[in-house]
Amino acid sequence: MEIIIQPTSETASTVAARIVARLLLEKPNAVLGLATGSTPLLLYRELIRLKLDFSRVTTFNLDEYVGLAPAHPQSYHQFMWENFFRHINIPQAQIHIPDGMAKDIPGFCRHYEQQIAAAGGIDLQVLGIGSDGHIGFNEPTSSLASRTRIKTLTPRTRQDNARFFANAAEVPHHCLTMGIGTIMEARQCLLLAFGENKSRAIAAAVEGPVTSMNPASVLQMHPVTKVCLDAAAAAGLEKAAYYRWVYDNKPDWQRF
Ligand code: PGA
């Protein structure tokens, strides 16, 4: 893991955007795995500002609520459209988001995995982290080998996400999410976390044992993961000074 600690979520998102921009420069038809939530908003804003060419890019989103139609204001379809897709030049046919209204859920999940494979696999997966360490909606105790499937949200995640809904009772109980095994097959992972609320989950994911109790900790086993943090999210890291030193003293050829 490469731990990149920046003073603010803005600067951390600028670093993350440079990582994505570099990939698109090297591979204009890259396959991106995308995330929703508050965390990637600044990354998306920066990617929009850079006016990158997404005309040959394919995207797969991590997750969607079960029971919310694409037009529902709190669906992740809407979130992605409003915050990213409508501002860039990606053809709609190249966008993939799990279908929360699928009638045959296991069949849909198999199909989603097949679509990722048919696209050549994910080059770079953007990830947030839940305050409980979840990635995608893979809640604690999710199988570290799991594939795209239906999951039940924990009360804590429903509470964390209630701010997007009119009231907490409206937050769906179920979701479709890429599995941890699916995420681990991405060629590169880019985990973002901002704010004090994430500091415990980040400390456990980066410096704790690999355990399904903190699903993000599995990224310790991923060969190319970058973690972009603001100072508040990094506050629980024992070796923060070391990570800062490493980043500040990277040889030029390693910089993006
Ligand atoms: P957030 O969610 O970005 O809204 O904090 C992150 C997550 O739950 O993965």
py3Dmol code that shows the C-alpha trace and the ligand (Angstrom):
import py3Dmol

protein = """\
ATOM      1  CA  MET A   1       0.000   0.000   0.000  1.00  0.00           C
ATOM      2  CA  GLU A   2       1.120   3.516  -0.705  1.00  0.00           C
ATOM      3  CA  ILE A   3      -0.239   5.909   1.914  1.00  0.00           C
ATOM      4  CA  ILE A   4      -0.537   9.500   0.680  1.00  0.00           C
ATOM      5  CA  ILE A   5      -1.400  11.991   3.427  1.00  0.00           C
ATOM      6  CA  GLN A   6      -2.398  15.475   2.349  1.00  0.00           C
ATOM      7  CA  PRO A   7      -3.438  18.460   4.471  1.00  0.00           C
ATOM      8  CA  THR A   8      -7.006  18.616   3.140  1.00  0.00           C
ATOM      9  CA  SER A   9      -9.571  16.580   1.244  1.00  0.00           C
ATOM     10  CA  GLU A  10      -9.121  19.028  -1.666  1.00  0.00           C
ATOM     11  CA  THR A  11      -5.399  18.374  -2.032  1.00  0.00           C
ATOM     12  CA  ALA A  12      -5.858  14.626  -1.483  1.00  0.00           C
ATOM     13  CA  SER A  13      -8.520  14.593  -4.227  1.00  0.00           C
ATOM     14  CA  THR A  14      -6.207  16.507  -6.571  1.00  0.00           C
ATOM     15  CA  VAL A  15      -3.560  13.811  -6.069  1.00  0.00           C
ATOM     16  CA  ALA A  16      -6.196  11.120  -6.704  1.00  0.00           C
ATOM     17  CA  ALA A  17      -7.343  12.910  -9.881  1.00  0.00           C
ATOM     18  CA  ARG A  18      -3.751  12.997 -11.147  1.00  0.00           C
ATOM     19  CA  ILE A  19      -3.530   9.210 -10.659  1.00  0.00           C
ATOM     20  CA  VAL A  20      -6.700   8.711 -12.718  1.00  0.00           C
ATOM     21  CA  ALA A  21      -5.592  11.259 -15.345  1.00  0.00           C
ATOM     22  CA  ARG A  22      -2.265   9.502 -15.760  1.00  0.00           C
ATOM     23  CA  LEU A  23      -4.018   6.179 -16.335  1.00  0.00           C
ATOM     24  CA  LEU A  24      -6.263   7.728 -19.007  1.00  0.00           C
ATOM     25  CA  LEU A  25      -3.238   9.245 -20.699  1.00  0.00           C
ATOM     26  CA  GLU A  26      -1.528   5.856 -20.831  1.00  0.00           C
ATOM     27  CA  LYS A  27      -4.714   3.927 -21.640  1.00  0.00           C
ATOM     28  CA  PRO A  28      -7.503   6.050 -23.169  1.00  0.00           C
ATOM     29  CA  ASN A  29      -9.855   3.033 -23.204  1.00  0.00           C
ATOM     30  CA  ALA A  30      -9.315   2.227 -19.517  1.00  0.00           C
ATOM     31  CA  VAL A  31     -11.959   0.487 -17.429  1.00  0.00           C
ATOM     32  CA  LEU A  32     -12.713   2.434 -14.253  1.00  0.00           C
ATOM     33  CA  GLY A  33     -14.455   1.120 -11.159  1.00  0.00           C
ATOM     34  CA  LEU A  34     -16.347   3.986  -9.520  1.00  0.00           C
ATOM     35  CA  ALA A  35     -17.756   4.711  -6.081  1.00  0.00           C
ATOM     36  CA  THR A  36     -20.519   6.888  -4.669  1.00  0.00           C
ATOM     37  CA  GLY A  37     -20.861   8.711  -1.319  1.00  0.00           C
ATOM     38  CA  SER A  38     -19.504  12.047  -0.177  1.00  0.00           C
ATOM     39  CA  THR A  39     -15.861  11.021  -0.447  1.00  0.00           C
ATOM     40  CA  PRO A  40     -15.304  10.847  -4.232  1.00  0.00           C
ATOM     41  CA  LEU A  41     -17.206  14.092  -4.964  1.00  0.00           C
ATOM     42  CA  LEU A  42     -14.081  16.260  -5.003  1.00  0.00           C
ATOM     43  CA  LEU A  43     -12.285  13.703  -7.176  1.00  0.00           C
ATOM     44  CA  TYR A  44     -15.144  13.803  -9.688  1.00  0.00           C
ATOM     45  CA  ARG A  45     -15.176  17.593  -9.588  1.00  0.00           C
ATOM     46  CA  GLU A  46     -11.467  17.686 -10.356  1.00  0.00           C
ATOM     47  CA  LEU A  47     -11.762  15.111 -13.174  1.00  0.00           C
ATOM     48  CA  ILE A  48     -14.545  17.243 -14.708  1.00  0.00           C
ATOM     49  CA  ARG A  49     -12.420  20.373 -14.356  1.00  0.00           C
ATOM     50  CA  LEU A  50      -9.498  18.694 -16.126  1.00  0.00           C
ATOM     51  CA  LYS A  51     -11.771  18.062 -19.154  1.00  0.00           C
ATOM     52  CA  LEU A  52     -10.332  14.590 -19.684  1.00  0.00           C
ATOM     53  CA  ASP A  53     -11.461  12.495 -22.616  1.00  0.00           C
ATOM     54  CA  PHE A  54     -13.809   9.733 -21.410  1.00  0.00           C
ATOM     55  CA  SER A  55     -15.104   8.846 -24.880  1.00  0.00           C
ATOM     56  CA  ARG A  56     -13.413   5.433 -24.843  1.00  0.00           C
ATOM     57  CA  VAL A  57     -13.609   4.774 -21.093  1.00  0.00           C
ATOM     58  CA  THR A  58     -15.855   2.066 -19.636  1.00  0.00           C
ATOM     59  CA  THR A  59     -17.104   2.312 -16.042  1.00  0.00           C
ATOM     60  CA  PHE A  60     -18.506  -0.102 -13.479  1.00  0.00           C
ATOM     61  CA  ASN A  61     -19.959   1.208 -10.249  1.00  0.00           C
ATOM     62  CA  LEU A  62     -19.484  -0.685  -7.029  1.00  0.00           C
ATOM     63  CA  ASP A  63     -23.018  -0.817  -5.734  1.00  0.00           C
ATOM     64  CA  GLU A  64     -26.676   0.213  -5.747  1.00  0.00           C
ATOM     65  CA  TYR A  65     -29.582   0.041  -3.306  1.00  0.00           C
ATOM     66  CA  VAL A  66     -32.084  -2.754  -3.885  1.00  0.00           C
ATOM     67  CA  GLY A  67     -35.557  -1.408  -4.615  1.00  0.00           C
ATOM     68  CA  LEU A  68     -34.538   2.039  -5.889  1.00  0.00           C
ATOM     69  CA  ALA A  69     -35.249   2.653  -9.575  1.00  0.00           C
ATOM     70  CA  PRO A  70     -32.557   4.480 -11.576  1.00  0.00           C
ATOM     71  CA  ALA A  71     -34.680   7.663 -11.523  1.00  0.00           C
ATOM     72  CA  HIS A  72     -35.060   7.651  -7.718  1.00  0.00           C
ATOM     73  CA  PRO A  73     -33.309  10.772  -6.369  1.00  0.00           C
ATOM     74  CA  GLN A  74     -31.293   8.726  -3.841  1.00  0.00           C
ATOM     75  CA  SER A  75     -30.307   5.955  -6.255  1.00  0.00           C
ATOM     76  CA  TYR A  76     -26.649   5.676  -7.117  1.00  0.00           C
ATOM     77  CA  HIS A  77     -27.655   5.919 -10.779  1.00  0.00           C
ATOM     78  CA  GLN A  78     -28.891   9.447 -10.081  1.00  0.00           C
ATOM     79  CA  PHE A  79     -25.886  10.258  -7.920  1.00  0.00           C
ATOM     80  CA  MET A  80     -23.451   9.291 -10.660  1.00  0.00           C
ATOM     81  CA  TRP A  81     -25.418  11.081 -13.351  1.00  0.00           C
ATOM     82  CA  GLU A  82     -25.706  14.337 -11.384  1.00  0.00           C
ATOM     83  CA  ASN A  83     -22.194  14.403  -9.963  1.00  0.00           C
ATOM     84  CA  PHE A  84     -20.150  12.980 -12.803  1.00  0.00           C
ATOM     85  CA  PHE A  85     -21.532  11.420 -15.947  1.00  0.00           C
ATOM     86  CA  ARG A  86     -23.593  14.363 -17.185  1.00  0.00           C
ATOM     87  CA  HIS A  87     -20.478  16.557 -17.018  1.00  0.00           C
ATOM     88  CA  ILE A  88     -18.150  14.320 -19.080  1.00  0.00           C
ATOM     89  CA  ASN A  89     -18.141  12.894 -22.589  1.00  0.00           C
ATOM     90  CA  ILE A  90     -18.699   9.227 -21.762  1.00  0.00           C
ATOM     91  CA  PRO A  91     -21.203   7.400 -24.015  1.00  0.00           C
ATOM     92  CA  GLN A  92     -24.069   6.020 -21.931  1.00  0.00           C
ATOM     93  CA  ALA A  93     -23.566   2.482 -23.298  1.00  0.00           C
ATOM     94  CA  GLN A  94     -20.162   2.362 -21.589  1.00  0.00           C
ATOM     95  CA  ILE A  95     -21.607   3.061 -18.120  1.00  0.00           C
ATOM     96  CA  HIS A  96     -22.516   0.129 -15.853  1.00  0.00           C
ATOM     97  CA  ILE A  97     -24.241   0.395 -12.468  1.00  0.00           C
ATOM     98  CA  PRO A  98     -25.867  -2.536 -10.649  1.00  0.00           C
ATOM     99  CA  ASP A  99     -29.618  -2.703 -11.240  1.00  0.00           C
ATOM    100  CA  GLY A 100     -31.368  -2.347  -7.890  1.00  0.00           C
ATOM    101  CA  MET A 101     -34.660  -3.336  -9.542  1.00  0.00           C
ATOM    102  CA  ALA A 102     -33.386  -6.607 -11.070  1.00  0.00           C
ATOM    103  CA  LYS A 103     -36.048  -9.342 -10.830  1.00  0.00           C
ATOM    104  CA  ASP A 104     -33.498 -12.167 -10.916  1.00  0.00           C
ATOM    105  CA  ILE A 105     -30.856 -10.881  -8.521  1.00  0.00           C
ATOM    106  CA  PRO A 106     -28.400 -13.828  -8.653  1.00  0.00           C
ATOM    107  CA  GLY A 107     -28.713 -13.851 -12.460  1.00  0.00           C
ATOM    108  CA  PHE A 108     -28.084 -10.107 -12.650  1.00  0.00           C
ATOM    109  CA  CYS A 109     -25.036 -10.380 -10.363  1.00  0.00           C
ATOM    110  CA  ARG A 110     -23.524 -13.124 -12.537  1.00  0.00           C
ATOM    111  CA  HIS A 111     -24.181 -10.960 -15.602  1.00  0.00           C
ATOM    112  CA  TYR A 112     -22.446  -7.962 -13.966  1.00  0.00           C
ATOM    113  CA  GLU A 113     -19.351 -10.075 -13.266  1.00  0.00           C
ATOM    114  CA  GLN A 114     -19.418 -11.298 -16.886  1.00  0.00           C
ATOM    115  CA  GLN A 115     -19.632  -7.729 -18.159  1.00  0.00           C
ATOM    116  CA  ILE A 116     -16.570  -6.746 -16.114  1.00  0.00           C
ATOM    117  CA  ALA A 117     -14.660  -9.745 -17.472  1.00  0.00           C
ATOM    118  CA  ALA A 118     -15.795  -9.014 -21.051  1.00  0.00           C
ATOM    119  CA  ALA A 119     -14.504  -5.433 -20.711  1.00  0.00           C
ATOM    120  CA  GLY A 120     -11.086  -6.854 -19.864  1.00  0.00           C
ATOM    121  CA  GLY A 121     -11.289  -6.347 -16.082  1.00  0.00           C
ATOM    122  CA  ILE A 122     -11.076  -3.129 -14.093  1.00  0.00           C
ATOM    123  CA  ASP A 123      -7.883  -1.078 -14.495  1.00  0.00           C
ATOM    124  CA  LEU A 124      -8.470   1.227 -11.542  1.00  0.00           C
ATOM    125  CA  GLN A 125     -11.059   0.902  -8.803  1.00  0.00           C
ATOM    126  CA  VAL A 126     -11.993   4.009  -6.811  1.00  0.00           C
ATOM    127  CA  LEU A 127     -13.040   3.159  -3.254  1.00  0.00           C
ATOM    128  CA  GLY A 128     -14.383   4.981  -0.232  1.00  0.00           C
ATOM    129  CA  ILE A 129     -14.428   3.345   3.187  1.00  0.00           C
ATOM    130  CA  GLY A 130     -17.296   3.056   5.629  1.00  0.00           C
ATOM    131  CA  SER A 131     -16.817   4.080   9.244  1.00  0.00           C
ATOM    132  CA  ASP A 132     -17.011   0.310   9.898  1.00  0.00           C
ATOM    133  CA  GLY A 133     -14.312  -0.449   7.296  1.00  0.00           C
ATOM    134  CA  HIS A 134     -16.632  -1.545   4.499  1.00  0.00           C
ATOM    135  CA  ILE A 135     -15.589  -1.210   0.841  1.00  0.00           C
ATOM    136  CA  GLY A 136     -18.388  -1.137  -1.678  1.00  0.00           C
ATOM    137  CA  PHE A 137     -21.177  -2.358   0.573  1.00  0.00           C
ATOM    138  CA  ASN A 138     -19.136  -5.312   1.800  1.00  0.00           C
ATOM    139  CA  GLU A 139     -19.918  -4.992   5.477  1.00  0.00           C
ATOM    140  CA  PRO A 140     -17.774  -6.505   8.269  1.00  0.00           C
ATOM    141  CA  THR A 141     -17.624 -10.336   8.071  1.00  0.00           C
ATOM    142  CA  SER A 142     -18.186 -10.275   4.291  1.00  0.00           C
ATOM    143  CA  SER A 143     -16.264 -13.087   2.645  1.00  0.00           C
ATOM    144  CA  LEU A 144     -12.917 -11.794   1.459  1.00  0.00           C
ATOM    145  CA  ALA A 145     -13.470 -13.939  -1.662  1.00  0.00           C
ATOM    146  CA  SER A 146     -17.002 -12.665  -2.363  1.00  0.00           C
ATOM    147  CA  ARG A 147     -18.358 -11.732  -5.794  1.00  0.00           C
ATOM    148  CA  THR A 148     -21.151  -9.347  -6.824  1.00  0.00           C
ATOM    149  CA  ARG A 149     -24.236 -10.220  -4.775  1.00  0.00           C
ATOM    150  CA  ILE A 150     -27.015  -8.932  -2.546  1.00  0.00           C
ATOM    151  CA  LYS A 151     -26.010  -7.778   0.944  1.00  0.00           C
ATOM    152  CA  THR A 152     -27.858  -6.505   3.996  1.00  0.00           C
ATOM    153  CA  LEU A 153     -26.717  -3.102   5.238  1.00  0.00           C
ATOM    154  CA  THR A 154     -25.695  -2.808   8.875  1.00  0.00           C
ATOM    155  CA  PRO A 155     -27.661  -0.422  11.116  1.00  0.00           C
ATOM    156  CA  ARG A 156     -24.509   1.748  11.265  1.00  0.00           C
ATOM    157  CA  THR A 157     -24.278   2.079   7.481  1.00  0.00           C
ATOM    158  CA  ARG A 158     -27.994   2.840   7.242  1.00  0.00           C
ATOM    159  CA  GLN A 159     -27.508   5.519   9.887  1.00  0.00           C
ATOM    160  CA  ASP A 160     -24.389   6.917   8.135  1.00  0.00           C
ATOM    161  CA  ASN A 161     -26.329   7.169   4.873  1.00  0.00           C
ATOM    162  CA  ALA A 162     -29.556   8.515   6.366  1.00  0.00           C
ATOM    163  CA  ARG A 163     -28.311  12.059   5.689  1.00  0.00           C
ATOM    164  CA  PHE A 164     -29.078  11.571   1.987  1.00  0.00           C
ATOM    165  CA  PHE A 165     -32.703  10.544   2.655  1.00  0.00           C
ATOM    166  CA  ALA A 166     -35.706  12.448   4.055  1.00  0.00           C
ATOM    167  CA  ASN A 167     -35.604  10.198   7.131  1.00  0.00           C
ATOM    168  CA  ALA A 168     -33.636   7.192   8.383  1.00  0.00           C
ATOM    169  CA  ALA A 169     -36.510   4.765   7.817  1.00  0.00           C
ATOM    170  CA  GLU A 170     -36.319   5.408   4.069  1.00  0.00           C
ATOM    171  CA  VAL A 171     -32.781   4.005   3.736  1.00  0.00           C
ATOM    172  CA  PRO A 172     -33.097   0.612   2.004  1.00  0.00           C
ATOM    173  CA  HIS A 173     -32.037  -2.480   3.943  1.00  0.00           C
ATOM    174  CA  HIS A 174     -30.469  -4.274   0.988  1.00  0.00           C
ATOM    175  CA  CYS A 175     -27.994  -3.479  -1.735  1.00  0.00           C
ATOM    176  CA  LEU A 176     -26.181  -5.090  -4.637  1.00  0.00           C
ATOM    177  CA  THR A 177     -22.423  -4.760  -4.370  1.00  0.00           C
ATOM    178  CA  MET A 178     -19.335  -5.957  -6.140  1.00  0.00           C
ATOM    179  CA  GLY A 179     -17.683  -8.530  -3.905  1.00  0.00           C
ATOM    180  CA  ILE A 180     -14.341  -8.179  -2.202  1.00  0.00           C
ATOM    181  CA  GLY A 181     -12.956 -10.803  -4.601  1.00  0.00           C
ATOM    182  CA  THR A 182     -14.255  -8.679  -7.493  1.00  0.00           C
ATOM    183  CA  ILE A 183     -12.577  -5.548  -6.115  1.00  0.00           C
ATOM    184  CA  MET A 184      -9.306  -7.388  -5.487  1.00  0.00           C
ATOM    185  CA  GLU A 185      -9.095  -8.294  -9.187  1.00  0.00           C
ATOM    186  CA  ALA A 186      -8.851  -4.625 -10.194  1.00  0.00           C
ATOM    187  CA  ARG A 187      -5.329  -3.928 -11.430  1.00  0.00           C
ATOM    188  CA  GLN A 188      -5.081  -0.851  -9.222  1.00  0.00           C
ATOM    189  CA  CYS A 189      -7.123   0.350  -6.236  1.00  0.00           C
ATOM    190  CA  LEU A 190      -7.426   3.963  -5.121  1.00  0.00           C
ATOM    191  CA  LEU A 191      -8.904   4.269  -1.642  1.00  0.00           C
ATOM    192  CA  LEU A 192      -9.970   7.720  -0.460  1.00  0.00           C
ATOM    193  CA  ALA A 193     -10.907   8.705   3.085  1.00  0.00           C
ATOM    194  CA  PHE A 194     -11.490  12.111   4.621  1.00  0.00           C
ATOM    195  CA  GLY A 195     -12.459  13.317   8.057  1.00  0.00           C
ATOM    196  CA  GLU A 196     -12.020  12.238  11.639  1.00  0.00           C
ATOM    197  CA  ASN A 197     -14.998   9.875  11.328  1.00  0.00           C
ATOM    198  CA  LYS A 198     -12.859   7.602   9.117  1.00  0.00           C
ATOM    199  CA  SER A 199      -9.644   7.639  11.171  1.00  0.00           C
ATOM    200  CA  ARG A 200     -10.329   4.459  13.151  1.00  0.00           C
ATOM    201  CA  ALA A 201     -11.395   2.472  10.102  1.00  0.00           C
ATOM    202  CA  ILE A 202      -8.314   3.684   8.201  1.00  0.00           C
ATOM    203  CA  ALA A 203      -5.913   2.853  11.035  1.00  0.00           C
ATOM    204  CA  ALA A 204      -7.381  -0.654  11.237  1.00  0.00           C
ATOM    205  CA  ALA A 205      -7.351  -1.123   7.453  1.00  0.00           C
ATOM    206  CA  VAL A 206      -3.763   0.070   6.954  1.00  0.00           C
ATOM    207  CA  GLU A 207      -2.008  -1.035  10.133  1.00  0.00           C
ATOM    208  CA  GLY A 208      -4.263  -3.683  11.653  1.00  0.00           C
ATOM    209  CA  PRO A 209      -4.536  -7.365  10.790  1.00  0.00           C
ATOM    210  CA  VAL A 210      -6.177  -8.506   7.551  1.00  0.00           C
ATOM    211  CA  THR A 211      -9.640  -9.417   8.720  1.00  0.00           C
ATOM    212  CA  SER A 212     -13.163  -9.524   7.371  1.00  0.00           C
ATOM    213  CA  MET A 213     -14.086  -7.471  10.448  1.00  0.00           C
ATOM    214  CA  ASN A 214     -12.517  -4.557   8.530  1.00  0.00           C
ATOM    215  CA  PRO A 215     -13.054  -5.441   4.859  1.00  0.00           C
ATOM    216  CA  ALA A 216     -10.733  -2.650   3.623  1.00  0.00           C
ATOM    217  CA  SER A 217      -7.832  -4.387   5.390  1.00  0.00           C
ATOM    218  CA  VAL A 218      -7.830  -6.970   2.577  1.00  0.00           C
ATOM    219  CA  LEU A 219      -6.220  -4.263   0.412  1.00  0.00           C
ATOM    220  CA  GLN A 220      -2.972  -5.070   2.247  1.00  0.00           C
ATOM    221  CA  MET A 221      -2.976  -8.150  -0.016  1.00  0.00           C
ATOM    222  CA  HIS A 222      -3.560  -6.102  -3.184  1.00  0.00           C
ATOM    223  CA  PRO A 223      -0.413  -5.497  -5.245  1.00  0.00           C
ATOM    224  CA  VAL A 224      -1.140  -1.880  -6.294  1.00  0.00           C
ATOM    225  CA  THR A 225      -3.219   0.123  -3.835  1.00  0.00           C
ATOM    226  CA  LYS A 226      -2.870   3.832  -3.183  1.00  0.00           C
ATOM    227  CA  VAL A 227      -4.606   5.379  -0.183  1.00  0.00           C
ATOM    228  CA  CYS A 228      -5.267   9.149  -0.365  1.00  0.00           C
ATOM    229  CA  LEU A 229      -6.099  10.676   3.015  1.00  0.00           C
ATOM    230  CA  ASP A 230      -6.599  14.080   4.533  1.00  0.00           C
ATOM    231  CA  ALA A 231      -4.868  14.797   7.846  1.00  0.00           C
ATOM    232  CA  ALA A 232      -7.999  14.023   9.890  1.00  0.00           C
ATOM    233  CA  ALA A 233      -8.510  10.566   8.377  1.00  0.00           C
ATOM    234  CA  ALA A 234      -4.791   9.836   8.889  1.00  0.00           C
ATOM    235  CA  ALA A 235      -4.850  10.898  12.548  1.00  0.00           C
ATOM    236  CA  GLY A 236      -4.928   7.319  13.900  1.00  0.00           C
ATOM    237  CA  LEU A 237      -1.965   6.047  11.859  1.00  0.00           C
ATOM    238  CA  GLU A 238       1.012   5.051  13.983  1.00  0.00           C
ATOM    239  CA  LYS A 239       3.481   5.413  11.118  1.00  0.00           C
ATOM    240  CA  ALA A 240       2.069   8.613   9.606  1.00  0.00           C
ATOM    241  CA  ALA A 241       5.426  10.425   9.794  1.00  0.00           C
ATOM    242  CA  TYR A 242       7.052   7.599   7.826  1.00  0.00           C
ATOM    243  CA  TYR A 243       4.356   7.651   5.117  1.00  0.00           C
ATOM    244  CA  ARG A 244       4.767  11.417   4.771  1.00  0.00           C
ATOM    245  CA  TRP A 245       8.537  11.087   4.490  1.00  0.00           C
ATOM    246  CA  VAL A 246       8.261   8.379   1.844  1.00  0.00           C
ATOM    247  CA  TYR A 247       5.868  10.461  -0.251  1.00  0.00           C
ATOM    248  CA  ASP A 248       7.904  13.665   0.080  1.00  0.00           C
ATOM    249  CA  ASN A 249      11.096  11.845  -0.925  1.00  0.00           C
ATOM    250  CA  LYS A 250       9.858   9.827  -3.864  1.00  0.00           C
ATOM    251  CA  PRO A 251      12.335   9.724  -6.698  1.00  0.00           C
ATOM    252  CA  ASP A 252      11.105  11.788  -9.662  1.00  0.00           C
ATOM    253  CA  TRP A 253      10.534   8.735 -11.866  1.00  0.00           C
ATOM    254  CA  GLN A 254       8.004   7.415  -9.319  1.00  0.00           C
ATOM    255  CA  ARG A 255       5.869  10.545  -9.317  1.00  0.00           C
ATOM    256  CA  PHE A 256       2.742  10.846 -11.357  1.00  0.00           C
TER     257      PHE A 256
END
"""
ligand_1 = """\
9
PGA
P -18.975 8.333 2.282
O -19.234 6.757 2.196
O -18.031 8.639 1.183
O -20.320 8.951 2.067
O -18.400 8.591 3.630
C -18.145 5.900 2.024
C -18.626 4.464 2.010
O -19.619 4.155 2.672
O -17.983 3.646 1.340
"""
view = py3Dmol.view(width=600, height=400)
view.addModel(protein, "pdb")
view.setStyle({"model": 0}, {"cartoon": {"style": "trace"}})
view.addModel(ligand_1, "xyz")
view.setStyle({"model": 1}, {"stick": {}})
view.zoomTo()
view.show()
